[in-house]
Each structure stands twice: as C-alpha cells, then as structure tokens.
Amino acid sequence: MYFATYPSPLGSLLLISDGDNLTGLTFGDLPPEEHCCDLPVFRETVRWLDAYFRGEAPDPLSLPLAPAGSDFQRLVWRILLEIPRSSLRTYGEIAREAADRLGKEKMSPQAVGQAVGRNPICIIIPCHRCVGAAGALTGYAWGLEKKTALLRLEGHNY
C-alpha cells in the first residue's frame, strides 16, 4: 500500500493506493512508519480534491477507484457515486434502488446504512449525501461537523 496526504480545509486527508488505484481516502494523518510517495493516482486525486474544494463538481468516475468491500457494499457505493452534488438521498431511497438492481422486493435501510458507513473513499464516494428520513442528518464516520461542512460546500442548507 502507498500513502499520501492532502491538506483539506476540513483537516488532513489520508490517500491510500495499491499503486494504480485509489483504495482509500479518510480524514487523518499518515501513519508514522509510512512515507508519502508520488504516484499518478495521487496527483489525479489531488487535482480532483482541489477542484472539489474550489466548489466545482469534478466527476468521481474520472478517478481509478478500487474500494474493497462485499458485493453489496460496492453496489451501495456505486449508487452513492450517482448522487449529483446538488442532491441528497435517504437511506430508504438507496435501499429501494439497491433492491431494484438486485431484483429483490425490498432491502433494509439499516443494511444500506452499514454499507454507507464502511465507505473507504470519503468525499469522492459521497456518503455524506446520504441522509435520514425527511432529510435528517444522521451519522457520518468522521463526525456530523464534517458532514455538515461538506454539504454546505455543495450548496445544501444545513
């Protein structure tokens, strides 16, 4: 695994790669025993993050993303990638979409919530755009303050 850091307006971001793909993006610092490296995927991700924090809407599918997870988790993360910057989705809406794609009658919003919470590539896979019923702000692995800040950056009134 390879690591790099990015000084975002919301705190340091840790970028993780397998050498070719972005496999992780989390709030935090570089582990002390690791060293930053300069990889094309990190340069692409930095350009994407720079554009995002300038208020632009860069395409997350322009990056080589390879989040590790179960088939169900990856399905939920694909659905998250389809949420436009200007929109939000509830866990229930995502559950209905996942059920449709899987050919099932229904899906548990709680199962979706667990998959959303395990998203290894924050911001780019926009789990912060997932809200509770009636738009209620619910959990975010990096805290509701960061979720609120990301949503405000995107023009949402929270």
Steps between C-alpha positions, in 0.01 A plus 500: 500500500607854426404814686483875450337785687286791389448814711125556452310795651336247735821338619765268370390226260686173464511359146562127462587314180595156377739673259250543217162570661369708786394249766443734792442864592443579865538788738826455685873516477764278353594208726840587656671191359387577144636740242316707241562414145428672173274286281291602199184394687588734785565790261161435333328481840662826616378675183150357563503614865630846407210541255249365751608738775489792252129426467515316170335164430777274371393159373587230754502242221798681346712346776615138516304394808537153652325489837519159666171365629229242455289491185215666688725776637642569154144520362405759763819696428418499125157641582666769715723593206185572297370763745565841343670767706173693508298209642457290811357149541353330805609159617151380405533630144837332461356178645220505241751561219725218624200265523399587143850432368516170686154394388372491856168622632660712771823571681571614853598867540708386799704270273554795268606712798760242596637492145505880484688507831768269361574718198882507480521798261334798667400814310565346156247223568256749652361319803445844655210546253307221671255629761232360725127519444371851429858619443616448858875505543611164628833339575816565307816305576702823530241693701191703424703825496694377197185367334329836551803687363511280188128546439528878543795506259271329249226759552269310733339690788617321813 
